[in-house]
C-alpha cells in the first residue's frame, strides 16, 4: 500500500467518480478559497493592514479547505498533494506545508455500497462466493485504493487492494487542477516550466492505477529477491487481479516506524538492507520503486526482514541517469569537492544559474556533507549536525526564485527515492556503511 495505513475508524465518504463530479469538487474548492480570501482581506483591512495576495490565499482556513477537498477527491489529486508535502516541504510556505502534510495521514474509505459496486464490476455479481471470508472494513486506505483482508476457501489469507472508482479516468484533469492551485498560490515562479514534469506525472500515475502492471512488477521483484532473507515480497494471486483490483498474499509485519524503539543493531540491519536495495535498483536492476512513502515498508521482528508492499511506482532507470549517479559517487568517494559541484551541474542535480550565483554557499553545503560522510565508522543518520549548516546555506538559493531549476524528470524520480530512504534512516537513527555500499554498487557495477 502506498500511503498511510492507520486511518481512523468509520471515515466513510463516497469517492466522486465522474469527471463532472470531480471538476465540481475543484470548483467548490476554488469558491471556498476565494470566499476565505475575501473574508480574510476584509478582516486585515479593518485592522489597518495591507496584506499581499499570498497572505490572503495561504491562511490556515484556506489550507484546510485544500487538504480536505483533496482527501475527498483522492486519486491523483490527493497523491500529488502528498508528494508535494514530502518532497518540497522546506520550500513551501509553512501554512501550506503543514496542512498538506495532513494528507499523508488522512484518507476516507469507500462506503460499503460503493465497494460492492466496484467488486461486482471486476469479479461479477457472485464475487463473495470466491472467499471463505472478506473483511468489509479496510485495513488500509490511501490515495488510489484501499486494502481489505480476505480468506480463500483453501485457507490462504490475502490482501486485496481495490481502486477507488474514477481514479484512472481523472488523472489528467486532477494533475492539471493541482498544478493550477500551485500556480495561483504563488509557490512556483512563472519562469518554471512544469510541462515536462506534469506530463511525466500523468504517465506515472496512470501506471500506478494499472493494477495488472503493478502485479507484474510485484512478481518481478519477488523473483529478483528470491532467496535473500533480508526481504519479503508478497506473492501475486493472478486469477483475482484485474486493472482495478490487486490480489496478493497477506504478509504479517509491523509499521517500519516502530523500529525506532528497536535495538540499534536491528535498525542498522534493516536500513542497510534498504540502502542496499536502492543501490541495486539503480545500478543492477535498472528499475526502481520510486515511491519512498514509509507505509510501503513493514518489518518482521521475528526474522528481521523488510517487507516490501507497493510496486505501482516502479519505473525504468535510464542508463544515463545511473551513469550520472555513478560519476557523483566516484567524485564523492575521491573527496573531490570541486568535481562533485561540476558533476552536480553537468547532470542537472543543480541548475547552472544557481551554481553560478551561489557558488560559495553551494561549496559550503558540499563540504558539510563531505565531512559528515567521511567520519570514521558507519554514517550516523541520527547525527544531524550538518543539517543546520545545509539549511542555512540553502536559504539564499531557495529565496532566489530566478535561479530555480527543475532537474530531468528521471533524476527527480530517482532522487525522490534516495531522499526518502535517507529520511527514513534519519527517523530510525540508523548507522549504515554508506561509503562501502556505494563503492561496491557504483564502482563494482
SVG drawing of the C-alpha trace seen along z (x, -y; Angstrom):
<svg xmlns="http://www.w3.org/2000/svg" viewBox="-25 -51 65 77">
<polyline fill="none" stroke="black" stroke-width="0.4" points="0.0,0.0 1.4,-3.3 0.2,-5.7 -0.6,-5.9 -2.5,-2.8 -3.6,-3.6 -6.7,-5.6 -9.3,-6.4 -12.3,-4.0 -15.7,-4.8 -14.4,-7.5 -16.5,-6.6 -17.1,-9.0 -18.0,-8.2 -15.3,-9.0 -16.5,-11.3 -16.1,-9.1 -17.4,-11.1 -15.4,-13.8 -18.1,-16.4 -18.3,-15.4 -14.5,-15.8 -14.5,-19.1 -17.3,-20.3 -15.1,-19.3 -12.3,-21.6 -14.9,-24.3 -16.2,-24.2 -12.6,-24.3 -11.9,-27.4 -15.1,-29.0 -14.4,-28.3 -10.8,-29.6 -12.0,-32.7 -14.6,-33.3 -11.9,-32.8 -9.7,-35.3 -12.4,-37.9 -13.2,-37.4 -9.5,-37.4 -8.9,-40.5 -11.8,-42.4 -10.5,-41.4 -7.0,-42.6 -8.0,-45.8 -10.2,-46.6 -7.2,-46.1 -5.2,-48.6 -3.1,-46.0 -2.3,-45.8 -2.0,-42.0 -0.4,-40.5 -2.3,-38.1 -0.1,-35.2 -1.1,-36.2 -4.8,-36.0 -4.5,-32.7 -2.3,-30.8 -4.4,-31.2 -4.8,-28.1 -8.5,-28.1 -7.9,-28.0 -5.1,-25.4 -7.6,-23.3 -10.0,-23.6 -7.4,-22.4 -6.4,-19.4 -10.0,-18.3 -11.0,-18.6 -8.0,-16.7 -8.7,-14.0 -12.3,-13.7 -11.3,-13.5 -8.4,-11.1 -6.8,-9.7 -4.1,-11.8 -5.3,-15.0 -4.5,-13.5 -1.4,-11.7 0.2,-14.9 -0.7,-16.7 1.1,-14.0 4.1,-14.1 4.4,-17.9 4.3,-17.8 7.0,-15.1 9.3,-16.4 9.0,-20.2 8.0,-20.8 11.1,-23.0 10.2,-25.3 6.5,-25.7 5.0,-28.5 4.7,-27.0 0.9,-27.1 0.6,-25.1 3.4,-22.7 1.8,-21.9 -1.7,-21.3 -0.6,-19.3 1.4,-17.1 -2.0,-16.0 -2.7,-14.3 -0.2,-11.6 -2.4,-10.6 -5.8,-11.4 -7.8,-9.1 -11.5,-8.4 -12.8,-4.9 -15.4,-3.9 -18.8,-3.2 -19.7,0.5 -22.2,0.0 -19.6,-1.7 -17.1,1.0 -19.6,3.7 -20.3,2.0 -16.6,1.9 -16.1,5.6 -19.2,6.6 -17.8,4.8 -14.5,6.5 -15.4,10.0 -19.1,10.4 -22.3,10.4 -21.4,13.5 -17.9,12.3 -18.4,13.2 -18.5,16.9 -14.8,16.8 -14.0,16.3 -14.5,18.0 -14.4,14.5 -13.9,11.0 -13.4,8.2 -15.6,5.3 -13.6,2.8 -10.3,2.0 -7.1,2.5 -5.5,-0.4 -6.9,-3.4 -4.8,-5.6 -5.0,-7.9 -5.6,-5.5 -7.1,-2.5 -7.9,-0.7 -6.8,2.7 -9.0,5.5 -8.1,8.8 -9.8,11.9 -9.5,15.6 -9.8,18.1 -11.7,21.5 -8.3,23.2 -7.3,21.0 -4.9,18.7 -5.1,15.2 -4.9,12.4 -4.5,8.7 -6.9,7.2 -6.2,3.7 -9.3,2.1 -9.0,-1.0 -11.4,-3.9 -13.8,-4.4 -12.9,-7.1 -9.3,-7.4 -7.8,-6.3 -10.1,-8.4 -9.5,-11.6 -5.7,-11.6 -5.1,-14.2 -7.6,-16.6 -6.6,-16.2 -2.9,-16.8 -3.8,-19.9 -6.0,-21.2 -3.4,-20.7 -0.8,-22.4 -3.2,-25.4 -3.5,-25.5 0.3,-25.7 0.5,-28.4 -2.3,-30.5 -0.8,-30.2 2.4,-31.8 4.5,-28.9 6.1,-28.4 7.7,-31.3 6.3,-31.9 9.7,-31.1 9.5,-27.4 8.2,-25.3 6.3,-22.4 5.1,-21.0 7.5,-18.0 7.1,-17.2 3.3,-17.3 3.3,-15.0 5.6,-12.6 3.5,-12.7 0.4,-11.8 2.2,-8.9 3.5,-7.7 0.0,-8.0 -1.5,-6.0 1.0,-3.3 0.1,-3.3 -3.5,-3.0 -2.9,0.1 -3.0,3.0 -2.2,5.6 1.0,3.7 1.7,3.5 1.1,7.2 3.7,7.9 6.2,5.7 5.4,7.4 6.1,10.8 9.4,9.5 10.7,8.1 9.7,11.3 11.9,13.2 14.8,10.8 14.9,11.0 14.1,14.7 16.4,16.4 17.6,13.2 16.3,13.5 16.5,9.7 13.4,9.1 9.9,10.5 7.7,9.8 4.1,11.0 3.0,13.5 0.7,12.3 -2.7,14.0 -3.1,13.6 -6.6,15.1 -8.1,12.4 -6.1,9.5 -7.7,7.0 -6.9,3.5 -8.7,2.2 -8.1,5.0 -4.7,6.3 -4.7,9.6 -1.6,10.8 -0.8,13.0 -1.1,11.2 2.2,10.8 2.4,10.0 4.6,7.1 4.8,4.0 4.9,0.4 8.5,-0.4 8.4,-3.4 8.1,-1.2 11.7,-0.2 12.5,-3.5 12.2,-1.5 14.2,1.5 17.9,2.1 20.5,0.2 21.8,3.2 18.3,4.1 17.7,0.6 21.1,0.6 20.5,4.0 17.1,3.0 18.3,-0.3 21.4,1.4 19.1,3.8 17.1,0.9 20.1,-1.2 21.5,1.9 18.2,2.4 18.1,-1.2 21.7,-0.8 20.8,2.5 17.8,0.9 19.9,-1.9 23.0,-0.1 21.9,3.6 18.2,4.0 17.8,0.9 14.3,0.4 13.3,-1.3 10.3,-1.5 10.3,-5.3 7.7,-6.0 9.6,-6.2 6.5,-6.5 7.2,-4.8 3.9,-2.8 5.4,-0.9 7.6,1.0 7.0,3.1 9.3,5.3 9.1,8.6 10.6,8.6 10.9,12.4 13.0,12.6 14.4,9.0 13.2,9.0 12.0,5.9 8.5,6.4 8.1,4.7 4.4,3.9 3.9,1.5 5.1,1.7 2.9,-0.7 5.6,-3.4 8.2,-1.0 9.9,-2.6 12.9,-2.0 16.2,-3.8 17.8,-5.0 21.5,-4.2 22.5,-7.8 20.7,-8.5 22.6,-5.7 25.8,-6.9 25.2,-10.4 24.8,-8.9 27.9,-6.8 30.0,-9.9 28.7,-11.7 29.5,-8.8 33.0,-8.5 33.7,-12.2 32.3,-11.8 34.5,-8.8 37.5,-10.7 36.5,-13.7 37.0,-15.9 34.5,-18.7 35.1,-20.7 34.3,-17.7 31.2,-17.0 29.9,-20.5 30.8,-20.2 29.1,-16.8 26.1,-18.0 25.7,-20.9 26.6,-18.7 24.0,-16.1 21.3,-18.6 21.2,-17.9 21.9,-21.6 21.0,-24.4 23.9,-26.2 22.4,-29.6 22.1,-28.6 25.6,-27.3 27.0,-30.4 25.0,-32.9 25.5,-30.9 28.8,-29.1 30.2,-29.8 27.1,-28.6 26.9,-25.5 30.6,-24.7 29.9,-25.1 26.9,-22.7 29.1,-20.1 31.9,-20.5 29.5,-20.0 28.1,-16.8 31.6,-15.6 32.8,-15.9 29.7,-14.1 30.1,-11.2 33.8,-10.7 33.8,-10.5 35.3,-7.2 32.8,-4.3 29.3,-3.9 27.4,-7.0 25.2,-8.0 21.9,-9.2 20.8,-10.2 23.7,-12.8 22.1,-15.8 24.9,-18.2 25.4,-19.1 21.7,-19.7 21.6,-23.2 24.6,-24.2 23.0,-22.9 19.6,-24.5 21.2,-27.9 23.4,-27.9 20.4,-26.9 18.2,-29.7 19.6,-32.2 19.4,-29.7 15.8,-28.9 14.9,-32.5 16.4,-33.3 13.5,-32.2 15.1,-33.5 17.6,-30.6 15.2,-27.8 15.8,-24.7 13.8,-21.6 16.1,-18.6 15.4,-16.0 12.3,-14.0 14.2,-10.7 16.6,-12.2 13.7,-13.6 12.1,-10.2 15.3,-8.5 16.3,-11.3 12.9,-11.2 13.6,-7.5 17.2,-8.3 16.0,-11.3 13.0,-9.4 15.3,-6.5 17.7,-8.9 14.7,-10.5 13.6,-7.1 17.2,-6.3 17.2,-9.6 13.9,-8.8 15.3,-5.5 18.7,-7.0 20.4,-4.2 24.1,-3.7 25.0,-2.5 28.3,-1.9 27.1,-4.2 30.6,-4.7 31.3,-1.0 27.9,-0.1 28.0,-2.9 31.6,-2.0 30.7,1.7 27.5,0.9 28.7,-2.0 32.3,-1.2 31.9,2.5 28.8,2.3"/>
</svg>
